[in-house]
């Protein structure tokens, strides 16, 4: 009890959590820290999983694509419109440009998204000024964080400082940081508090991919040939057998010895085992395992270098599905977490991460779409120019109004002006009669 109480003690604003006297670690179905054994006997951790090309590609492609979706902070108007908030107008808007003193937004979000892809959790400590306004977001490796539950229901994050930089910048925060000072992106969770580790859930798929990689490497290291036996006509002593085996392995093993000619003496014979490279079928097994890993990340195989080359239309459809299934959930997670952590929704603000860069088509398709938008009257010339990275032009903010879409009976069509249609029931147009002779002309 005394140990946990000491962890929760801090300086300044963090001292308010001293009332919590105990805590226990929480897990999201799979322990998030360290390594987990797979059925192959290989241990799966962040470092070992990233040695698998499929995992590396899925994590880096996804994290880089999320980082490319530039965030923008908006003020929501009463009429439903939005006004862009400049970095100097709000502390959170500044974080979306420079999250901390070292990283750019791209670097910060890539690291956070990679942790989320590997461990199902991404953490960043929130540094604040004396007024309580956020000034920096310090990304923390998920393996260095343990989520703690206090007896009163409070949540804390036990952070193991890795390196002198983190020791320095986090010196004003307690060892167990309260939840209000942690920016926590949480993946699929079974207990509300911690996301389930992705590589923990995929430990057997990743472990098998690691085993196939090592098996293929050893296969090449042994001369790209399956093992065999050296047969002697006479009986060999133990020392002679060991010497013969060592000299044979030194002669035929390794890539540099592939294709060399072996010379046997004193009636020795080499008998190759029946297992061949075709029977092992490494390529097919490894491709199947790449597809197995890709399922955990909803990654199209075309992005991992598998599958036939796709036509332009098929590529656009695949990219749209990838963005909708793999990227948009992460963007929604980022946007809602900013709103929750910094109470942006209560202040009338929102963060929008722009995915249009991921859906950017070829030049001809973009120009055709722009032409349709201009002629349809929902895009202005300057909006089109900005999407192409061009500057605005005078009078370029005016939206064109298609003449063939004007209201019926309006002067915009060249027909009779508005109000010249059929009169309302019970009323007569000016100078109209009901059939009776005008006054003064009666017989």
N, C-alpha and C positions, 0 to 999 in steps of 0.2 A: 504493500500500500504506500509506504513512504517513497519507494522508488518511482512509482507512477505519479505520485503527487509532485515529486521534484521535476519530472519531465514536463509537467503542465505549467510550471512557474516560468514567467517571463518578465520582461521589463516593459514599462509604458502601458499601452493598451492591452498587451497580452497578459498583464498581471490580473486582469479580471477573471481569468479562467482558473484561478487557484482553488475555487470551490470544488472542482472535480478532484476526487481522491483516488480513482482507480480507472483502469482502462484495459481492454482486451483487444487483440488484433482481430480483424475481420477479413474474410476471404470471399471472393466471388466464384465459388464452386471449385476453382482450381487455384492452388497457392500461387500468388503472383510473383514471388521472389525466387531467386536462384534458378536451379535447373530441375527438370523432372525427367525420370527415366522413361524411355520408350520400350516397346516390345522387342526391339532389336538389341537392347542392352546399351545403346548409346544415350548419353545425357543430352537433353534439349534445353538450351538456354538462349538468351539473346545473341550471344556471340557465336554459338555453334549453329543456330538456325540461319543466321545471315551468311554462313558459308555455303548454303544451298542456293544455287543460282535462281531457282524458282521463287524462293522466299525473298531473296535480295531484290529481284526484279519487281515482285508484287509490292513490297514495302516502299522501295524507292519511287516507282512510278506513281503509286497512289499518293505518297506524301508530297512529291513534287507537284503533282497536278492540283492537290488541295492548296499548296502554297502559291500556285499561280493564280488562284481565285482571289484577287485583291479585295480586301475588306474596305468598306466605306460606311461611315456613320451618318445617319440621317435624323433630322428632326421631323416628326410626323405632325402635319398641320391638321387643323380642325376639319378642313374639307376633304381629308384623305390624301392630299398631296404630300410630297416629301421635299425637304430642303437639306442640302448637303452641309454637314458640319465640318468646319475647318479644324486642323489639328490644334491651333491655338485657342479654340473656343471651348474645348472640353478635354479633360485629362484622359478619358478613354480613347478619344479620337487621336491623341498623341501616341498612345500605345499601339494603335493600328499602323503607325508609320515606323516608330522606333520603340519596340517592346522593352529593350534594355540597352545598356551601355555598350554591349559587344555585338549583338546580333541584329541583322535586318529582319523585317517581317518575314521574308521568304525563309531565311535560315531558322528563325524561331518556330514558325508554323510547320516547317518540314520536320524538325526534331520532335515536336509535340505529336504530329500525325504519325511519325514512325513509331513512337512509343505506344500510341493507341493501336496501331496495326499489329505490333508484336505482343503487347501485354494487355490490351483491352483497357488501358488507363494511360492518361497523360496528365502530368502535374506541373504547375508553375507557381512559385511563391510570389505573393503580391507584396511589393515594397511600397510604403506609403510615406507621405510627408507629415509634418506636424499637424496639419489640418485633416488628416485621414484620407487625403486624395491619393489615388494610385499613381505611382511614378515609374515603376518597372515591373516586368514579369520575368522571373528567373526560372527558366526551364530546368526540371529535375528529372533524372533518369528514373523510370518507374521502379526499377530494382532497388533504388535507394529509399523508397517510401513504403511505409506500413500504415494502413488506415486503422485507427484506434477508436473504439467505442467506450465512452465514459459511462459510469453508472447512472448519471443523470440524463443520459441520452445525447450528450454533446459528442461531436465528432472532432477528432484531432488527427493530424498527419505527422507521424514520427519520421523525420527526414534525417538520413545519414549524409552528412556533408562530405562530398567527394572532391578533394582538391582544395588548394588554398584559396582559390577565387570564391567558391561557395562558402567556405568558412568565413571569409571576410564580408561578403555582401549579405549573408544571412545572420550576422552576429547579433543583430537586435531582435531576432525572432527566437522563441524558445525551441527546444529540441522537438517537442510535440507542438506543432503549429496549429492553432485553431482553424476551423473550416473557413471562416470568413476571410482568412489571409491566404487561401489556396485556390487557384484556378484549376479545377479538376474536370477534365473531359473523360466521361465514363462511357464505356462500351456496353455490350450486352451484360446485364447484371442479374443475379439471382437473389440478391439480398439488399438492393437499393443503394448500397454504400460503395462497393468495389466492382469493377467490371471483370468478367471472366477472361483469363489470359488466353489469347488466341493461339499462341504456340503451345500453351498447355493443353488446350482442347485438341490441337492438331499434332500432338507429340508423336503419335505413331506414323502419321503421314510424313512429317518432317524427318523423323528418325529413319524411316525406310529410304527416303531420298538421300540422306547422309550415308547410309549403308551402301546403297548402290553406287554412290560417288566414290566411296573408298574402295569398294570392290573393283570398280573399273580402273581406278588408279593403280591398285596392286596388280591387276591383270596386265596392265601395260608395263609396270615395274618389273614383272617377271618375264619380260620378253614377249608379251602379247600371246603367250601360249599357255594352255592348261597344263597342270602338273603332270608328271609322269614318274617312271621308276627306272633306275639303273640296275640292270641285271648282270650278275657275275656268275660265272660257271662254278667257281669254287667258293668256299666259305671265307668271309672276311672277318677280321677282328673288329672290335668296337672302335678302336682307334682308327683303323683304316677306313671304316665306313663313314665315320664322322669327317675325316680328312677328305674323302672323296666327295661327300655331299657339299662341303664348304667350297671346295675348288670348283665343283660343277656350277653351283649357284653364282659364284663370282664370275664365272665365264659366260653364262647365258642370261643372267638377270640384268635388268636395266634397259632403258631405251637405247643406249649407245651400243649395246651388244646384239640388237635385233639384226638378223641376217648373217651373223658370223657363223663360221663352220667349226663344229666341235670335232676333236680328234680323240677317239677312245682307244685304249690299249689293253692288252692282256685279256682279250675276249669279252670286254665289257660291251653291253648292248643297252640302247635306250628304247624303252617301250612307252609310247604316249598313251595316256588314258583316253577312253572313248569320248569324254566330254569335249566338245568343240565350241568355238566362239559362236557358231550359228545356233547351237543348242541353248547357250546362255541368253542370246537375243537381248543384249544389254540395251540397245537403242530403243526397242519397243517398250521395255520395262521402264526405262527412265522417262520416256515421253508420257507414259501413263501416270507416273508419279508426279510429273510436272502438272498435269491436268488435275490431279488430286489436290495438290497444294493450291492451285489457282482457285478451286471452288471455295476455299476458306476466305478468299479475298474478292470474290465475284469478278475475277480478272479474265477478260477475253483471251483465249489462247493466241490470237493474232498479235497481241501486245507482248507475248513471251516468245515470239519467234516460231510458233507452231502454226500449222494449217497452211492451206494454199493462199496465194496472193489474192486479195479481194478486189473486186471492181470498185469504182468510186462510189457508186450508190450503196453497195453493201458495206463499204468502210464507214460511210456516213451513218448508216443505220446502226452498225456495231458501236461506233463512238457514242451515239445518242444513248444506246442501252447501257454502255459502260458509265457514262456520266450520271444517268438516272439511277442506276442500281448501286454503284460503288462510291461515287463522289458526292452526290446530293445528300445522302444521309449524314455524311461527315460535315458538310457545310451547314446543314440544319442543326447539327449538334453544336458547332462553333457559335452560330448566331444566337441560339437560345441560351447557351451557357454564358455568353457575354451579358445578355439581358438579365439573367438570374443573378449572376455574381455581382454586378454593379448596379442593379435596380434600374436599368435603362428603360424598361417598359413602364415603370412607375413615373419616370421623368419625361415621358413622351419622346424617347429616342429608340432607335433600332440600328442594328448592324447588319449590313447586307454584303455577302461575299459573292462577287460577280463570277459566274461560271461561263460567261460568253466566250472567253478565250479558248476554252476547251471545245466549244462547239463551232469554232470559226471555220467556215467552209473555204473552198477554193475561190479565186478572184472572180471567175465568171458567175458562180452561184451567188456570191455576195452582192455583185453589182446587179444581178437580176432581181434579187430580193429587195435591194435598195430602190430600184426603179418601181417595183410593185408598191412598196411602202410610200414612196413619194406620190405616185399617181392615185393611190387609194386615200390619201389625206390623213395618214396617222404618223408620218415621219416628216420632219422638216429637213431642208438641205443641210443645215448645220449639224443636226443629229447624225446624218449619214456621214458627213465629213469627219466628225469626231470619232465615229466607229472605225474609220480608216486611218486615224492618226493625223488628220489634216486640220488646219486651223479654220475658224469660222469666217464667213464672208458677210458683208453688209446685207441686211434684209434677209438673211438666211434662216431666221427663226420663224418665218411665216409659213404656216402649213397651208398647202394648196387645197382648194375645195373642188372636187370633181363636179363638173356641171351636170353630168347625168345622174347625180345622186341628190340633187336639190329637191326640196319638198314640192309636191304637186300643186299647181296653181300659183306658184311664186314667181316673182319678177325675174329671178335668176335664170329661169328657163326660157324667157322671151314670151311666155304666155301672159294671160291676164294677171294683174297683180293680186296679191293676197286680199281676201275679203270680197272678191268679185264673183264668187261662186253662187250656188243656190241659197236663197234667203232662208232664214229660220222659219219654222212653222208659225203661222199667224201674223207674219209681217209681210208688207209689200215693199218692193224697191221704190226708190224715189221716182216720181212722175208716172207711177203705174196706177191703173184703175182696176176696180173689181167688175167692170162691165157696165156700170151705171154712167149716165151722161154727166159731165161736169156741171157744177152749179152755174146757173145763168143761161144754160143752153137747153133747159127742159122745154118741151112743147107746151 
